[in-house]
C-alpha cells in the first residue's frame, strides 16, 4: 500500500479498507503535545491518589498531576486535599519531600508557612508587606475540582467539567468488582494495577495472533506517552505549567 499523507494529516483512517495511519509528528511535535495537554489533561479527570496513602492527619505525598506539582495530603481535620505545591509569594515549592507527615508546609526562601489544609499560617516580617495579609485568600491554591469514588481521588482543572460519577460511568462496575473482592474490603493499588496489566497483556496476545489487529504502517502504540504519575519528582518546576525535561515523552526514531 502506498501511503503518502499530506504534511497536515495527523490521522488518516479508512474504515472501508480497515486502515489507520498516524503521522510521525504526533509523537515528536511540541505543538501537538501542548495542544494535547490543554485539550485532554486540562479537561478530564486525572487520577491523584488513594485514601489509603494518607492514613493519618498530616500525611502527604507530592507528585506531578497533569504537569502541575501537587501536594496530595490529609489535613489535621482528616479532610483529603490536593493543593498546588507553589508558594503564593514567589512561586517556590513549599514541600520538597516525596512523602511524610507534616504539621505545616514551609517555603525555604522567605519563610512563608501554610497549614496542611492550605491556609496561610505565618509570614516573617509581615508588617513590611503593607496591608495585613488575608490568611484565606493567600493560602495554597487547591485544584479546581477534587472528587473521589471508592477512595480513589481524581482532580480536574476545568471547573465546568462533568462530575466524576458521570465520567466514570463505564468504569465504576469494574472498580467495584476489584474493590469488593479485596480481602480487607479496601482497594489496594497494586491489585488494581495487576488487573490492568493482565488485561493489557491478554489484549496484546490477541493482537499478535490476529493480523487484522496488528499496527499498520506509520502506527505507534497508544501508550507512547509517559504516565504523569510515573515521572520522577524533584528538579526544577516550571510554574508556567510547561512539562519538565525529565517528563518529556519518548521521541521515536
N, C-alpha and C positions, 0 to 999 in steps of 0.2 A: 504494500500500500504506500502510495506517495503522499506524505504528509508535509505540507508547506503552508503553515498558518501565517497570517499577516503579523506585523510587529505589535498590533494592539489586541490580538486574540489571546486571552489568558486561558480560556477553557473552550474547547471545541468538542461538542457532544453530538453524536449522530445515533439516535435511538434505533433507527431502522437498520443501520449497519452494526449496531451494538459496539460502537467505538466511543472512547472517551479520552481526549488528549489534554494535557496540561502544559502550558508554556513554561519553560525553564525560569523565566523572570519571576514567576510566582514564588520561587524558592530563594531567590537571591536579591530581589529588589527591595531596597529600604522603603521606597514609597509604598509599595504594595503591603509591606509589613506594617507600616504606620496606619494605613487605611484599615487593615485587618484588625489591628488593636482597637481602633476607635469604633469600628462598626460591630465588632463582636465582643471583645473583652470589656469594653466600657458600657455595654448594654445588657449583657447576660449575667446570670447568677454564677459566681465563681466560688469554688469551694475554699473555705478558710481553715477549718479545723473541726475537731470533735471535742465535745464537752469533757470527755474522759482525759484529755490532755491537760485540763485545768481543774485539778481535783480540789485545790484549796484556795481560799481567798488570797489574792496577791500573786497567784501563779500566772506566768505569762510565757508566750512563745513569740518570737519575731520571725517574720517571713515575708517575702515579696508576694503580693497578690495583684494580678493584672498589671504588673510593672510598678506597683507602688509599695513602699516599705510600710508594713503593718505590724502593730502590736496586738496580738490576739491574747486577751487576758480576762481574768475574773477579778472584779473589784472587791473591796472589803465587805460589801453587802451581798456578795455572791452572784452578781449580775455579770454575764459574759458580754464582753465588748470587743470591738475591732476598731482601733484608733490609728490614725495616720502617724507614723513614727517620725515626727517633724516638729521641732521647737517653733513656737509661734513668734519668737524674737528674730532669729536669723536663719532659721531653716535647718539647723543641725539635727542629727539623730539624738533623741533623748534616751534611747535604750539600745546599747551596743552589744548586749549579750544575746545569744540564741534563745535561751530559756532560763527560768529560775523563779524565784519568789521575791517580790519587791514591795516595800511599804510606800515607795514613791519612785517616779522616774525623773532622773536628774540630767540636765543638759550640762556637759562638761565645759562649754565655752563661757557662758555668762551666768551659770548657776540657777537658771530657772528650774523650778521643780513642779511636778504635777502629781496629783493623786492617781491611783490606779483606775479611777473612773474617768480620768482625763481632765478634771478640773484643775486650774492653776492653783498651786499651793503657796508658793513664796517666790519673791524676786529680790535679790540683793540690791540695795540702793534704790528701792522703788521710788523714793522721792525725786530722783533725778529724771524720771520719765514724765514729769509734769502731772497731769491729771491722774487720780487714782485709777488703777487698772481694774477692769471688771473681771473678776475671777471666773465667771461663767463664760463670758464672751472670748476670753483669751486662753481658754483651755485647749487641749489637744483636739484636733478635728476628728470626729468619728466618721466612719464610712457612711455614705448617704443612706444605704439600706443594709440591714443585717437581720437575717431571719434564719430559723432553724427548723429542721424536720428530723425527728427521732434523734436529737442531739447532734446532728450534722449541721454545722453553721456555714452559711453562704453569704457572700457580700455582693452588692450590686451598686455601681457608681452612677446609675441612672435612677433618679428619684421617681420617675414616671413608669418604671418597668413594671411588668406584670408581677403579681405576688408569687412567692416561692412555691406555694402549694399548687398553683396552676402550672407553673413552669415545670414542676417535677411530676406532672400528671402521668406521664408514660413510664416513669422510673420508680414511683413510690412502691408499687407492688413488689418489685424486685428487692428494694431496700428492706421492705417489711419482712420478706421471707428470710433474708440473711440475718436480720436483727433478731427475729423471733426464734430462729434456730440456734442462736448463740447460747451456750450452756449457762452463762451468767445472766442472760436476759439483756445484756448490753452489747452493742456492736463494737467489735474490735476492728480497727482499720486494716490490720494485716490480713484478717479473714476476708474482708471485702475485696482488698486488692488481689488476693489469691483467686477469688472467684472471677474477677475481671481478667486476670491472666489466663486462667483455664478457658474462659470463653473466647478470648482473642486467639489463643493457640489452636483451639478447635476450628475457628473460622479460617485461620491461615492454612490449616491442614486441608480443609475442603477446597480452598482456592488452589492449592498446589495440585490437587487431584483433578480439578476441573479446569481445562484450558480456557473456558469461557470466563472464568473469574480471575484469571491472571492479569496483572497490569499490562496495559498495552504500551506501544512506543511513546515515549515522552511522559509517561505517568510516573508518579512518585507515591510512596505510601502516605496515607493520611496523617500518620503520626510524626511528620517531619519536624514539627515544632517541639522544642523542649518544654516540658511541663513547667509552669511557673513555680510550683511547689518543690520542684527538684533542683531549682537553681541554688547555688551556694549563697549563703548570707555573708554579710561583711563587705568591705570595699567601699568605694565612693558611691554615693547615691545621688542620682540626678533628680532634683526635686521638680524639674520640668516634666517629669513622668516619662522621659525617654528611657529606653531599655539600657541596662548596664552592659558593659562589654562582655562580662562572663556569662551573661544570659542570652547572648545573641544566638539565633537559631543556626543550625549547621548549614554551611554552604555546600551544595553538591558540586562535584567536579563537572 
